[in-house]
């Protein structure tokens, strides 16, 4: 599906000169049938850290429903970089299943992207049997163990692992890769002045803190060239005191643009460590999360959950205000995420200069939503933003309001 130069060229216009969100478009060397991307959402469908039919079916649903591209979530680049041991990680053993997945998605006319990343301090070291890497050593409340401070050798290995994973994705038939630079995963944790207080070449100044993220994206570009589209999911802000700010993130985005290592940025926010609900506006399903754990942990989650899972009111396009600052400062194609659920919001994103939109929860509720919007622009999503889909990561990610079972009981985060 990839063809043409890495230009970010767009095709098709709606009334008023803005791009038509349902028209064909280019993303780097990739030609997409429309500008709607299924955002990466943890699937909970890889019990042996390998592709299953459940994972394939998960991505077939939005692909058959009309999205331009679907994103396979959390393809870890190293075994200790998994959120937990049953998360998919990129290795030769995974190749046959990945090929089945990409072939199935291509059969619908959609493209498919692999989200590559290293969970860093978000990894469960107890589950993986390996210490979690972080900018600084310290206690990890997710695993109830200590993180290990990443050495220069660790960082070099992780950077190379991203390039190797990208090559494996190309061999598996993916059309694009998305590099995870958000949510205080490893690269994002290095960007955070709160989490990164190092005094070596990887800490201190913003440029030094950004060296991990910039090194990863450059390594992936050098490995792939223009074979696949390359995007990055970048935090605009961490949503936590002392975390990454919009101003600093804007500078990182400028460096990425100057380097030419990515074809587009998907703009996100929030910290899986410090403020997990900052990305998810709407309900905070503490009781549902607690129900997935044994009694002692369940009681603890219920006791502290409201402090950890803070509630933020939902509104359409809720990340737009921050994203506008990136649109004003950059020429790089941008993907708007957050509260995109209907044609009105999509058209507004196009009118404000965003080249693509990403959807997640609305497609869990209605995988065919985009097809129905294409038939009737007045269609409204049935998603009520209750976020009860988030705790289903333990039993197979889905909208619980429409039922369905599956999955293996993994850990991770939803989008």
NUDREN-906751 format. One record per residue (C-alpha): residue in one letter; z, y, x. Coordinates in Angstrom, 1 decimal, always signed. Layout:
<type a | c3 Z | c2 Y | c1 X>;
...
REM end
This chain:
<type x | c3 +0.0 | c2 +0.0 | c1 +0.0>;
<type x | c3 +0.3 | c2 +2.3 | c1 +3.0>;
<type x | c3 -2.8 | c2 +4.4 | c1 +3.8>;
<type x | c3 -3.7 | c2 +7.8 | c1 +5.1>;
<type x | c3 -2.0 | c2 +10.2 | c1 +7.5>;
<type x | c3 +1.7 | c2 +11.1 | c1 +7.5>;
<type x | c3 +1.2 | c2 +14.4 | c1 +5.7>;
<type x | c3 +3.5 | c2 +14.4 | c1 +2.7>;
<type x | c3 +0.3 | c2 +15.3 | c1 +0.7>;
<type x | c3 +0.8 | c2 +15.5 | c1 -3.1>;
<type x | c3 -1.7 | c2 +14.8 | c1 -5.8>;
<type x | c3 -1.9 | c2 +15.7 | c1 -9.5>;
<type x | c3 -0.5 | c2 +18.8 | c1 -11.2>;
<type x | c3 +1.2 | c2 +19.4 | c1 -14.5>;
<type x | c3 +0.9 | c2 +22.6 | c1 -16.5>;
<type x | c3 +2.0 | c2 +25.7 | c1 -14.5>;
<type x | c3 +0.9 | c2 +24.3 | c1 -11.2>;
<type x | c3 +3.9 | c2 +22.0 | c1 -10.5>;
<type x | c3 +3.1 | c2 +18.4 | c1 -9.5>;
<type x | c3 +3.0 | c2 +15.9 | c1 -12.4>;
<type x | c3 +5.9 | c2 +13.6 | c1 -11.8>;
<type x | c3 +3.9 | c2 +10.7 | c1 -13.3>;
<type x | c3 +0.8 | c2 +11.3 | c1 -11.2>;
<type x | c3 -0.1 | c2 +9.5 | c1 -7.9>;
<type x | c3 +1.4 | c2 +11.0 | c1 -4.8>;
<type x | c3 +1.6 | c2 +10.4 | c1 -1.0>;
<type x | c3 +4.8 | c2 +9.8 | c1 +0.8>;
<type x | c3 +3.9 | c2 +9.9 | c1 +4.5>;
<type x | c3 +1.3 | c2 +7.1 | c1 +4.9>;
<type x | c3 +2.2 | c2 +5.6 | c1 +1.6>;
<type x | c3 +0.4 | c2 +6.2 | c1 -1.7>;
<type x | c3 +2.7 | c2 +5.8 | c1 -4.8>;
<type x | c3 +1.6 | c2 +5.5 | c1 -8.4>;
<type x | c3 +4.1 | c2 +8.2 | c1 -9.3>;
<type x | c3 +6.9 | c2 +10.4 | c1 -7.9>;
<type x | c3 +9.9 | c2 +8.4 | c1 -9.3>;
<type x | c3 +11.9 | c2 +6.3 | c1 -7.0>;
<type x | c3 +14.5 | c2 +3.7 | c1 -8.0>;
<type x | c3 +17.5 | c2 +4.7 | c1 -5.8>;
<type x | c3 +19.3 | c2 +2.2 | c1 -3.7>;
<type x | c3 +22.2 | c2 +0.6 | c1 -5.7>;
<type x | c3 +24.2 | c2 -2.2 | c1 -4.4>;
<type x | c3 +22.9 | c2 -5.3 | c1 -6.2>;
<type x | c3 +25.7 | c2 -7.9 | c1 -5.8>;
<type x | c3 +23.1 | c2 -10.6 | c1 -5.5>;
<type x | c3 +23.1 | c2 -12.0 | c1 -2.0>;
<type x | c3 +25.9 | c2 -14.6 | c1 -1.7>;
<type x | c3 +24.7 | c2 -15.9 | c1 +1.6>;
<type x | c3 +23.5 | c2 -12.5 | c1 +2.9>;
<type x | c3 +20.0 | c2 -13.6 | c1 +2.0>;
<type x | c3 +17.5 | c2 -12.8 | c1 -0.7>;
<type x | c3 +18.0 | c2 -14.7 | c1 -4.0>;
<type x | c3 +16.0 | c2 -14.9 | c1 -7.2>;
<type x | c3 +18.6 | c2 -12.7 | c1 -8.8>;
<type x | c3 +17.9 | c2 -10.0 | c1 -6.2>;
<type x | c3 +14.2 | c2 -10.3 | c1 -6.8>;
<type x | c3 +14.6 | c2 -10.0 | c1 -10.6>;
<type x | c3 +16.9 | c2 -7.0 | c1 -10.1>;
<type x | c3 +14.1 | c2 -5.1 | c1 -8.5>;
<type x | c3 +11.3 | c2 -6.5 | c1 -10.7>;
<type x | c3 +12.9 | c2 -4.9 | c1 -13.8>;
<type x | c3 +12.5 | c2 -1.2 | c1 -12.7>;
<type x | c3 +9.2 | c2 -2.1 | c1 -11.0>;
<type x | c3 +7.8 | c2 -3.6 | c1 -14.2>;
<type x | c3 +9.3 | c2 -0.6 | c1 -16.0>;
<type x | c3 +7.0 | c2 +1.8 | c1 -14.1>;
<type x | c3 +8.8 | c2 +3.4 | c1 -11.1>;
<type x | c3 +6.7 | c2 +4.3 | c1 -8.1>;
<type x | c3 +9.0 | c2 +2.6 | c1 -5.7>;
<type x | c3 +12.2 | c2 +0.5 | c1 -5.8>;
<type x | c3 +14.7 | c2 +0.5 | c1 -2.9>;
<type x | c3 +16.5 | c2 -2.6 | c1 -1.7>;
<type x | c3 +20.1 | c2 -1.5 | c1 -1.0>;
<type x | c3 +22.2 | c2 -2.0 | c1 +2.1>;
<type x | c3 +20.0 | c2 -4.0 | c1 +4.4>;
<type x | c3 +22.6 | c2 -3.9 | c1 +7.2>;
<type x | c3 +21.2 | c2 -3.8 | c1 +10.8>;
<type x | c3 +24.0 | c2 -5.7 | c1 +12.3>;
<type x | c3 +26.6 | c2 -8.3 | c1 +11.1>;
<type x | c3 +29.6 | c2 -6.0 | c1 +11.6>;
<type x | c3 +27.7 | c2 -3.2 | c1 +9.8>;
<type x | c3 +27.9 | c2 -5.0 | c1 +6.5>;
<type x | c3 +30.2 | c2 -3.6 | c1 +3.8>;
<type x | c3 +31.3 | c2 -7.3 | c1 +3.6>;
<type x | c3 +30.1 | c2 -10.7 | c1 +4.7>;
<type x | c3 +27.8 | c2 -11.4 | c1 +1.7>;
<type x | c3 +25.8 | c2 -8.3 | c1 +2.1>;
<type x | c3 +22.2 | c2 -8.7 | c1 +3.2>;
<type x | c3 +21.5 | c2 -8.1 | c1 +6.8>;
<type x | c3 +18.3 | c2 -8.0 | c1 +8.7>;
<type x | c3 +17.6 | c2 -11.0 | c1 +10.8>;
<type x | c3 +14.8 | c2 -13.6 | c1 +11.1>;
<type x | c3 +16.5 | c2 -16.0 | c1 +8.7>;
<type x | c3 +16.1 | c2 -13.3 | c1 +6.0>;
<type x | c3 +12.4 | c2 -12.9 | c1 +6.5>;
<type x | c3 +11.1 | c2 -15.6 | c1 +4.0>;
<type x | c3 +13.2 | c2 -14.2 | c1 +1.2>;
<type x | c3 +12.3 | c2 -10.6 | c1 +1.9>;
<type x | c3 +8.6 | c2 -11.6 | c1 +1.8>;
<type x | c3 +9.0 | c2 -13.2 | c1 -1.6>;
<type x | c3 +10.7 | c2 -10.0 | c1 -2.8>;
<type x | c3 +8.1 | c2 -7.6 | c1 -1.5>;
<type x | c3 +5.2 | c2 -9.8 | c1 -2.9>;
<type x | c3 +6.9 | c2 -9.9 | c1 -6.3>;
<type x | c3 +7.3 | c2 -6.1 | c1 -6.5>;
<type x | c3 +3.8 | c2 -5.5 | c1 -5.2>;
<type x | c3 +2.5 | c2 -7.7 | c1 -8.1>;
<type x | c3 +3.8 | c2 -5.0 | c1 -10.5>;
<type x | c3 +1.9 | c2 -2.2 | c1 -8.8>;
<type x | c3 +5.1 | c2 -0.6 | c1 -7.4>;
<type x | c3 +6.0 | c2 -0.1 | c1 -3.8>;
<type x | c3 +9.3 | c2 -1.3 | c1 -2.2>;
<type x | c3 +11.6 | c2 +0.3 | c1 +0.4>;
<type x | c3 +14.4 | c2 -1.3 | c1 +2.5>;
<type x | c3 +17.5 | c2 +0.8 | c1 +3.0>;
<type x | c3 +18.6 | c2 +0.3 | c1 +6.6>;
<type x | c3 +22.1 | c2 +1.2 | c1 +7.7>;
<type x | c3 +25.3 | c2 +0.4 | c1 +9.4>;
<type x | c3 +28.4 | c2 +0.7 | c1 +7.3>;
<type x | c3 +30.7 | c2 +1.7 | c1 +10.2>;
<type x | c3 +34.1 | c2 +2.6 | c1 +8.8>;
<type x | c3 +33.1 | c2 +1.6 | c1 +5.3>;
<type x | c3 +32.6 | c2 -2.1 | c1 +6.5>;
<type x | c3 +35.2 | c2 -4.6 | c1 +5.6>;
<type x | c3 +36.2 | c2 -6.0 | c1 +9.0>;
<type x | c3 +38.4 | c2 -8.6 | c1 +7.4>;
<type x | c3 +35.6 | c2 -10.1 | c1 +5.3>;
<type x | c3 +33.1 | c2 -9.8 | c1 +8.2>;
<type x | c3 +35.4 | c2 -11.3 | c1 +10.8>;
<type x | c3 +34.6 | c2 -8.4 | c1 +13.1>;
<type x | c3 +36.2 | c2 -5.1 | c1 +13.6>;
<type x | c3 +34.7 | c2 -2.1 | c1 +11.8>;
<type x | c3 +33.1 | c2 +0.5 | c1 +14.1>;
<type x | c3 +34.0 | c2 +4.1 | c1 +13.6>;
<type x | c3 +33.9 | c2 +7.4 | c1 +15.6>;
<type x | c3 +37.6 | c2 +7.0 | c1 +16.1>;
<type x | c3 +40.0 | c2 +4.1 | c1 +16.2>;
<type x | c3 +42.4 | c2 +4.0 | c1 +13.3>;
<type x | c3 +43.7 | c2 +2.2 | c1 +10.2>;
<type x | c3 +41.0 | c2 +1.2 | c1 +7.7>;
<type x | c3 +42.4 | c2 +1.2 | c1 +4.1>;
<type x | c3 +39.4 | c2 -0.7 | c1 +2.9>;
<type x | c3 +40.0 | c2 -3.8 | c1 +5.0>;
<type x | c3 +43.8 | c2 -3.2 | c1 +5.8>;
<type x | c3 +42.8 | c2 -3.5 | c1 +9.4>;
<type x | c3 +42.1 | c2 -1.1 | c1 +12.3>;
<type x | c3 +38.7 | c2 +0.3 | c1 +13.0>;
<type x | c3 +37.4 | c2 +0.1 | c1 +16.6>;
<type x | c3 +36.1 | c2 +3.3 | c1 +18.2>;
<type x | c3 +32.4 | c2 +2.8 | c1 +18.9>;
<type x | c3 +31.6 | c2 +2.9 | c1 +22.6>;
<type x | c3 +28.4 | c2 +4.3 | c1 +24.0>;
<type x | c3 +27.2 | c2 +0.7 | c1 +24.4>;
<type x | c3 +27.9 | c2 +0.1 | c1 +20.7>;
<type x | c3 +26.0 | c2 +3.2 | c1 +19.7>;
<type x | c3 +23.0 | c2 +2.2 | c1 +21.9>;
<type x | c3 +23.0 | c2 -1.3 | c1 +20.3>;
<type x | c3 +23.2 | c2 +0.1 | c1 +16.8>;
<type x | c3 +20.4 | c2 +2.5 | c1 +17.4>;
<type x | c3 +18.2 | c2 -0.3 | c1 +18.7>;
<type x | c3 +19.2 | c2 -2.5 | c1 +15.8>;
<type x | c3 +17.8 | c2 +0.1 | c1 +13.4>;
<type x | c3 +14.5 | c2 +0.0 | c1 +15.2>;
<type x | c3 +14.4 | c2 -3.9 | c1 +15.2>;
<type x | c3 +15.4 | c2 -3.9 | c1 +11.5>;
<type x | c3 +12.5 | c2 -1.5 | c1 +10.7>;
<type x | c3 +10.0 | c2 -3.8 | c1 +12.5>;
<type x | c3 +11.4 | c2 -6.8 | c1 +10.5>;
<type x | c3 +10.9 | c2 -4.8 | c1 +7.3>;
<type x | c3 +7.3 | c2 -4.1 | c1 +8.2>;
<type x | c3 +6.8 | c2 -7.8 | c1 +8.9>;
<type x | c3 +8.3 | c2 -8.6 | c1 +5.5>;
<type x | c3 +5.8 | c2 -6.4 | c1 +3.7>;
<type x | c3 +8.0 | c2 -3.4 | c1 +2.9>;
<type x | c3 +6.1 | c2 -0.1 | c1 +2.3>;
<type x | c3 +8.9 | c2 +2.1 | c1 +3.5>;
<type x | c3 +12.3 | c2 +2.2 | c1 +5.0>;
<type x | c3 +15.2 | c2 +4.5 | c1 +4.0>;
<type x | c3 +17.7 | c2 +5.2 | c1 +6.8>;
<type x | c3 +21.2 | c2 +5.6 | c1 +5.5>;
<type x | c3 +22.8 | c2 +8.8 | c1 +6.9>;
<type x | c3 +25.2 | c2 +9.4 | c1 +4.0>;
<type x | c3 +28.5 | c2 +8.5 | c1 +2.4>;
<type x | c3 +30.4 | c2 +8.3 | c1 +5.7>;
<type x | c3 +28.7 | c2 +5.1 | c1 +6.8>;
<type x | c3 +28.5 | c2 +5.1 | c1 +10.6>;
<type x | c3 +25.9 | c2 +7.8 | c1 +11.2>;
<type x | c3 +27.4 | c2 +10.0 | c1 +8.5>;
<type x | c3 +31.0 | c2 +9.4 | c1 +9.9>;
<type x | c3 +29.8 | c2 +10.7 | c1 +13.2>;
<type x | c3 +28.5 | c2 +13.8 | c1 +11.5>;
<type x | c3 +31.9 | c2 +14.5 | c1 +9.8>;
<type x | c3 +34.2 | c2 +16.8 | c1 +11.8>;
<type x | c3 +37.1 | c2 +15.2 | c1 +9.9>;
<type x | c3 +36.2 | c2 +11.6 | c1 +11.0>;
<type x | c3 +34.8 | c2 +12.5 | c1 +14.4>;
<type x | c3 +37.2 | c2 +14.2 | c1 +16.7>;
<type x | c3 +35.7 | c2 +12.7 | c1 +19.9>;
<type x | c3 +35.5 | c2 +14.7 | c1 +23.1>;
<type x | c3 +32.6 | c2 +12.8 | c1 +24.7>;
<type x | c3 +28.8 | c2 +13.2 | c1 +24.2>;
<type x | c3 +29.1 | c2 +12.1 | c1 +20.6>;
<type x | c3 +31.7 | c2 +14.6 | c1 +19.4>;
<type x | c3 +32.6 | c2 +18.2 | c1 +19.4>;
<type x | c3 +29.5 | c2 +20.3 | c1 +18.7>;
<type x | c3 +27.3 | c2 +19.6 | c1 +15.6>;
<type x | c3 +24.4 | c2 +18.7 | c1 +17.9>;
<type x | c3 +26.6 | c2 +16.1 | c1 +19.6>;
<type x | c3 +27.9 | c2 +14.8 | c1 +16.3>;
<type x | c3 +24.4 | c2 +14.5 | c1 +15.1>;
<type x | c3 +23.1 | c2 +12.6 | c1 +18.1>;
<type x | c3 +23.7 | c2 +9.2 | c1 +16.4>;
<type x | c3 +21.7 | c2 +10.1 | c1 +13.3>;
<type x | c3 +18.9 | c2 +11.8 | c1 +15.3>;
<type x | c3 +18.8 | c2 +8.9 | c1 +17.7>;
<type x | c3 +18.5 | c2 +6.3 | c1 +14.9>;
<type x | c3 +15.7 | c2 +8.1 | c1 +13.1>;
<type x | c3 +13.8 | c2 +8.7 | c1 +16.3>;
<type x | c3 +14.1 | c2 +5.1 | c1 +17.3>;
<type x | c3 +12.8 | c2 +3.9 | c1 +13.9>;
<type x | c3 +9.8 | c2 +6.3 | c1 +14.2>;
<type x | c3 +9.0 | c2 +5.2 | c1 +17.7>;
<type x | c3 +9.1 | c2 +1.6 | c1 +16.5>;
<type x | c3 +7.1 | c2 +2.0 | c1 +13.4>;
<type x | c3 +4.8 | c2 +4.9 | c1 +14.1>;
<type x | c3 +2.9 | c2 +5.5 | c1 +10.9>;
<type x | c3 +2.9 | c2 +1.9 | c1 +9.7>;
<type x | c3 +5.5 | c2 +2.6 | c1 +6.9>;
<type x | c3 +6.9 | c2 +5.6 | c1 +5.2>;
<type x | c3 +10.3 | c2 +6.6 | c1 +6.7>;
<type x | c3 +12.9 | c2 +8.4 | c1 +4.6>;
<type x | c3 +16.5 | c2 +9.2 | c1 +5.2>;
<type x | c3 +19.4 | c2 +9.5 | c1 +2.8>;
<type x | c3 +21.4 | c2 +12.5 | c1 +4.0>;
<type x | c3 +24.7 | c2 +13.8 | c1 +2.8>;
<type x | c3 +24.5 | c2 +17.5 | c1 +1.9>;
<type x | c3 +28.3 | c2 +17.5 | c1 +1.9>;
<type x | c3 +31.1 | c2 +14.9 | c1 +2.0>;
<type x | c3 +33.1 | c2 +16.4 | c1 -0.9>;
<type x | c3 +36.3 | c2 +16.2 | c1 +1.2>;
<type x | c3 +38.3 | c2 +18.8 | c1 +3.1>;
<type x | c3 +37.2 | c2 +18.9 | c1 +6.7>;
<type x | c3 +34.1 | c2 +16.9 | c1 +6.0>;
<type x | c3 +30.4 | c2 +17.7 | c1 +6.5>;
<type x | c3 +29.4 | c2 +21.1 | c1 +5.0>;
<type x | c3 +26.1 | c2 +22.2 | c1 +3.5>;
<type x | c3 +25.5 | c2 +24.6 | c1 +6.3>;
<type x | c3 +25.9 | c2 +21.9 | c1 +9.0>;
<type x | c3 +23.9 | c2 +19.4 | c1 +7.0>;
<type x | c3 +21.1 | c2 +22.0 | c1 +6.6>;
<type x | c3 +21.0 | c2 +22.3 | c1 +10.4>;
<type x | c3 +20.8 | c2 +18.5 | c1 +10.8>;
<type x | c3 +17.9 | c2 +18.5 | c1 +8.3>;
<type x | c3 +16.1 | c2 +21.2 | c1 +10.3>;
<type x | c3 +16.5 | c2 +19.0 | c1 +13.4>;
<type x | c3 +15.1 | c2 +16.0 | c1 +11.5>;
<type x | c3 +12.1 | c2 +18.1 | c1 +10.4>;
<type x | c3 +11.5 | c2 +19.5 | c1 +13.8>;
<type x | c3 +11.6 | c2 +16.0 | c1 +15.3>;
<type x | c3 +9.1 | c2 +14.6 | c1 +12.8>;
<type x | c3 +11.0 | c2 +11.3 | c1 +12.6>;
<type x | c3 +11.1 | c2 +11.2 | c1 +8.8>;
<type x | c3 +8.6 | c2 +11.7 | c1 +6.0>;
<type x | c3 +11.1 | c2 +12.8 | c1 +3.4>;
<type x | c3 +14.9 | c2 +13.3 | c1 +2.8>;
<type x | c3 +16.8 | c2 +12.0 | c1 -0.2>;
<type x | c3 +19.6 | c2 +14.4 | c1 -0.7>;
<type x | c3 +23.0 | c2 +12.9 | c1 -1.6>;
<type x | c3 +26.7 | c2 +13.7 | c1 -1.4>;
<type x | c3 +30.2 | c2 +12.1 | c1 -1.3>;
<type x | c3 +32.2 | c2 +9.8 | c1 +0.9>;
<type x | c3 +32.9 | c2 +6.2 | c1 +0.3>;
<type x | c3 +36.0 | c2 +6.6 | c1 +2.3>;
<type x | c3 +37.4 | c2 +10.0 | c1 +1.2>;
<type x | c3 +36.0 | c2 +10.8 | c1 -2.2>;
<type x | c3 +33.8 | c2 +8.0 | c1 -3.7>;
<type x | c3 +33.3 | c2 +9.6 | c1 -7.1>;
<type x | c3 +31.9 | c2 +12.8 | c1 -5.7>;
<type x | c3 +28.4 | c2 +11.4 | c1 -6.1>;
<type x | c3 +29.0 | c2 +9.9 | c1 -9.5>;
<type x | c3 +29.7 | c2 +12.5 | c1 -12.2>;
<type x | c3 +31.2 | c2 +11.2 | c1 -15.4>;
<type x | c3 +33.9 | c2 +8.6 | c1 -16.0>;
<type x | c3 +36.2 | c2 +7.1 | c1 -13.4>;
<type x | c3 +36.6 | c2 +3.4 | c1 -14.4>;
<type x | c3 +39.9 | c2 +2.7 | c1 -12.5>;
<type x | c3 +41.0 | c2 -0.1 | c1 -14.9>;
<type x | c3 +37.7 | c2 -1.9 | c1 -14.6>;
<type x | c3 +37.9 | c2 -1.7 | c1 -10.8>;
<type x | c3 +41.4 | c2 -2.9 | c1 -10.8>;
<type x | c3 +40.6 | c2 -5.9 | c1 -12.9>;
<type x | c3 +38.5 | c2 -7.4 | c1 -10.1>;
<type x | c3 +41.5 | c2 -7.9 | c1 -7.8>;
<type x | c3 +44.5 | c2 -10.2 | c1 -7.7>;
<type x | c3 +47.7 | c2 -8.9 | c1 -9.3>;
<type x | c3 +49.4 | c2 -7.1 | c1 -6.4>;
<type x | c3 +46.2 | c2 -5.1 | c1 -5.5>;
<type x | c3 +45.4 | c2 -4.6 | c1 -9.2>;
<type x | c3 +48.7 | c2 -2.8 | c1 -9.7>;
<type x | c3 +48.3 | c2 -0.7 | c1 -6.6>;
<type x | c3 +44.8 | c2 +0.4 | c1 -7.7>;
<type x | c3 +46.1 | c2 +1.3 | c1 -11.1>;
<type x | c3 +48.9 | c2 +3.3 | c1 -9.5>;
<type x | c3 +46.8 | c2 +5.3 | c1 -7.1>;
<type x | c3 +43.4 | c2 +5.0 | c1 -8.6>;
<type x | c3 +43.3 | c2 +8.4 | c1 -10.4>;
<type x | c3 +44.0 | c2 +10.1 | c1 -7.1>;
<type x | c3 +41.3 | c2 +8.2 | c1 -5.2>;
<type x | c3 +38.7 | c2 +8.0 | c1 -8.0>;
<type x | c3 +38.7 | c2 +11.7 | c1 -9.0>;
<type x | c3 +36.7 | c2 +12.6 | c1 -12.1>;
<type x | c3 +33.9 | c2 +15.1 | c1 -12.0>;
<type x | c3 +32.1 | c2 +16.3 | c1 -15.2>;
<type x | c3 +28.6 | c2 +15.1 | c1 -15.7>;
<type x | c3 +25.7 | c2 +17.5 | c1 -16.2>;
<type x | c3 +22.0 | c2 +16.9 | c1 -15.7>;
<type x | c3 +20.6 | c2 +17.5 | c1 -12.2>;
<type x | c3 +24.2 | c2 +17.9 | c1 -10.9>;
<type x | c3 +23.1 | c2 +18.0 | c1 -7.2>;
<type x | c3 +20.4 | c2 +20.6 | c1 -7.8>;
<type x | c3 +22.5 | c2 +23.6 | c1 -6.8>;
<type x | c3 +23.1 | c2 +22.3 | c1 -3.3>;
<type x | c3 +19.7 | c2 +20.8 | c1 -3.0>;
<type x | c3 +18.0 | c2 +24.2 | c1 -3.7>;
<type x | c3 +19.4 | c2 +25.4 | c1 -0.3>;
<type x | c3 +17.5 | c2 +22.6 | c1 +1.4>;
<type x | c3 +14.4 | c2 +23.3 | c1 -0.5>;
<type x | c3 +14.5 | c2 +26.9 | c1 +0.5>;
<type x | c3 +15.0 | c2 +26.1 | c1 +4.2>;
<type x | c3 +12.7 | c2 +23.2 | c1 +4.7>;
<type x | c3 +9.0 | c2 +22.3 | c1 +4.4>;
<type x | c3 +9.8 | c2 +18.6 | c1 +4.6>;
<type x | c3 +9.3 | c2 +16.6 | c1 +1.3>;
<type x | c3 +12.6 | c2 +16.2 | c1 -0.5>;
<type x | c3 +13.8 | c2 +13.6 | c1 -3.1>;
<type x | c3 +16.2 | c2 +15.0 | c1 -5.7>;
<type x | c3 +18.9 | c2 +12.6 | c1 -6.7>;
<type x | c3 +21.7 | c2 +13.0 | c1 -9.3>;
<type x | c3 +21.5 | c2 +13.3 | c1 -13.1>;
<type x | c3 +17.7 | c2 +12.7 | c1 -13.3>;
<type x | c3 +17.4 | c2 +10.9 | c1 -16.7>;
<type x | c3 +14.5 | c2 +12.5 | c1 -18.7>;
<type x | c3 +11.1 | c2 +14.2 | c1 -18.5>;
<type x | c3 +12.7 | c2 +17.6 | c1 -18.8>;
<type x | c3 +14.8 | c2 +17.1 | c1 -15.7>;
<type x | c3 +11.9 | c2 +15.6 | c1 -13.8>;
<type x | c3 +9.6 | c2 +18.5 | c1 -14.6>;
<type x | c3 +12.3 | c2 +20.9 | c1 -13.6>;
<type x | c3 +12.7 | c2 +19.2 | c1 -10.2>;
<type x | c3 +8.9 | c2 +19.4 | c1 -9.7>;
<type x | c3 +8.9 | c2 +23.1 | c1 -10.7>;
<type x | c3 +11.6 | c2 +23.9 | c1 -8.2>;
<type x | c3 +9.6 | c2 +22.4 | c1 -5.4>;
<type x | c3 +11.0 | c2 +18.8 | c1 -5.0>;
<type x | c3 +8.3 | c2 +16.3 | c1 -4.3>;
<type x | c3 +10.1 | c2 +13.2 | c1 -5.7>;
<type x | c3 +13.0 | c2 +12.3 | c1 -7.9>;
<type x | c3 +15.4 | c2 +9.3 | c1 -7.6>;
<type x | c3 +17.1 | c2 +7.5 | c1 -10.5>;
<type x | c3 +19.8 | c2 +4.8 | c1 -10.6>;
<type x | c3 +22.3 | c2 +4.4 | c1 -13.4>;
<type x | c3 +19.8 | c2 +5.3 | c1 -16.1>;
<type x | c3 +17.5 | c2 +2.5 | c1 -14.9>;
<type x | c3 +20.4 | c2 +0.0 | c1 -15.0>;
<type x | c3 +20.8 | c2 +0.8 | c1 -18.7>;
<type x | c3 +17.0 | c2 +0.9 | c1 -19.4>;
<type x | c3 +14.7 | c2 -0.5 | c1 -16.7>;
<type x | c3 +11.7 | c2 +0.5 | c1 -18.8>;
<type x | c3 +12.9 | c2 +4.1 | c1 -19.3>;
<type x | c3 +10.0 | c2 +5.6 | c1 -17.3>;
<type x | c3 +7.4 | c2 +3.7 | c1 -19.3>;
<type x | c3 +8.9 | c2 +5.0 | c1 -22.5>;
<type x | c3 +9.0 | c2 +8.6 | c1 -21.1>;
<type x | c3 +5.3 | c2 +8.2 | c1 -20.2>;
<type x | c3 +4.6 | c2 +7.4 | c1 -23.9>;
<type x | c3 +6.9 | c2 +10.0 | c1 -25.3>;
<type x | c3 +8.1 | c2 +12.9 | c1 -23.2>;
<type x | c3 +11.0 | c2 +13.5 | c1 -25.6>;
<type x | c3 +12.6 | c2 +10.2 | c1 -24.8>;
<type x | c3 +16.3 | c2 +10.5 | c1 -23.8>;
<type x | c3 +18.2 | c2 +8.0 | c1 -21.7>;
<type x | c3 +20.9 | c2 +5.9 | c1 -23.3>;
<type x | c3 +23.1 | c2 +6.1 | c1 -20.2>;
<type x | c3 +26.4 | c2 +7.7 | c1 -21.1>;
<type x | c3 +27.6 | c2 +8.2 | c1 -17.5>;
<type x | c3 +30.7 | c2 +6.1 | c1 -18.1>;
<type x | c3 +30.3 | c2 +4.6 | c1 -14.6>;
<type x | c3 +31.4 | c2 +1.2 | c1 -15.8>;
<type x | c3 +28.4 | c2 -0.2 | c1 -14.0>;
<type x | c3 +30.2 | c2 +0.6 | c1 -10.7>;
<type x | c3 +32.8 | c2 -2.2 | c1 -10.9>;
<type x | c3 +30.1 | c2 -4.8 | c1 -11.8>;
<type x | c3 +29.2 | c2 -4.8 | c1 -8.1>;
<type x | c3 +31.7 | c2 -7.7 | c1 -8.0>;
<type x | c3 +29.8 | c2 -9.9 | c1 -10.5>;
<type x | c3 +26.2 | c2 -8.6 | c1 -10.1>;
<type x | c3 +25.4 | c2 -4.9 | c1 -10.7>;
<type x | c3 +24.3 | c2 -4.2 | c1 -14.2>;
<type x | c3 +25.1 | c2 -1.9 | c1 -17.2>;
<type x | c3 +28.0 | c2 -3.7 | c1 -19.0>;
<type x | c3 +27.0 | c2 -2.0 | c1 -22.2>;
<type x | c3 +23.9 | c2 -4.3 | c1 -22.5>;
<type x | c3 +25.7 | c2 -7.4 | c1 -21.2>;
<type x | c3 +24.4 | c2 -9.9 | c1 -18.7>;
<type x | c3 +26.1 | c2 -11.8 | c1 -16.0>;
<type x | c3 +25.2 | c2 -12.8 | c1 -12.4>;
<type x | c3 +26.1 | c2 -11.9 | c1 -8.9>;
<type x | c3 +28.6 | c2 -13.4 | c1 -6.5>;
<type x | c3 +31.7 | c2 -11.1 | c1 -6.5>;
<type x | c3 +30.8 | c2 -8.9 | c1 -3.5>;
<type x | c3 +32.1 | c2 -5.5 | c1 -2.5>;
<type x | c3 +30.3 | c2 -2.3 | c1 -2.0>;
<type x | c3 +29.4 | c2 +0.8 | c1 -3.8>;
<type x | c3 +27.0 | c2 +1.7 | c1 -6.6>;
<type x | c3 +24.9 | c2 +4.8 | c1 -7.0>;
REM end
